[in-house]
Amino acid sequence: MSSLFPDLYDRVLDELVRARQKAGVTQAVLAEKLGRPQSFVAKYEGKERRLDVAEFVSIARLLGADPAKMLKRAKLE
């Protein structure tokens, strides 16, 4: 399923990657915290798998990031 706003979706994913890197968390560690395999994180970061809103919010919060601020930054880029 494709996005109506692919550029915005890509920027939102970029925000998640930056938040993970800023937190000093590897894909493997994040996946473990999510109870998922490392490939789950690799696939959404590589844009092979889409995240829904609830997944985005949960991942952002797990990384100590504010999902609303992340969305605002993504929209402004």
N, C-alpha and C positions, 0 to 999 in steps of 0.2 A: 504494500500500500504506500503510495507516495504522499508527500505533504503538499498542501496548497501553498505553503510558504517555505520552499526548500532552503533558501538562503538563511532565513531566520532560524530554522531548525538546526542547520549546520553551526550557526553561531551559538546556539544554546548548548549543543554538544561540546563545542570548543570551551565554553564556560565550565562545563563539568570536568573536562580534562584538566583545565588550569586549576580548578579547585582541588582536584585529586593531587596534582603535582605540588601545589602550594602546601597542602597538608602533609606532604612527604609520604604518601600512601601509594604502594604499588597496586597494580591491577589485581594481583593475587591476594593481597591483604584485604582490599575492598571486597573482592568476591567472597572471601571467607566471612567477612562481616555481614554480607548480604545473604549468606547461606546458598550461594550459587557457585558454579564453576568459574574459573578465571576466563574461560572463553565467553561467558556472558558479558563481562566488562569489555573484553577485546572486541566483541562483535558490535556493541553499541558505540564504542569509541571509534571503530572503523567504519561506522555507518552501514553495517551489514544487517543490523537489527534495530528496530525502532523502539523508543521508550515511550510509555504512556505518561501522563501527567503525574500519577501517583508514584510511579517509579522514579521519575525525575526529582520530585520533592523529597522522597525518602533518601535517595542517594545524596542529594545536596546536603540535607541535614546530617547524614552520617559523616560527611566530610567537614562539618562545622561551617557550612556556607549558608547564606540566606537565599533561598530560591527566588524570592521576589526581586531581590537586588540583582541576581544573576540574569533573570529575564529582562529586567530593565536595561542592564548593560548590553545584552545581546541585541535588544531592539534598537539601541542607540548607535551601534557600530555601523 
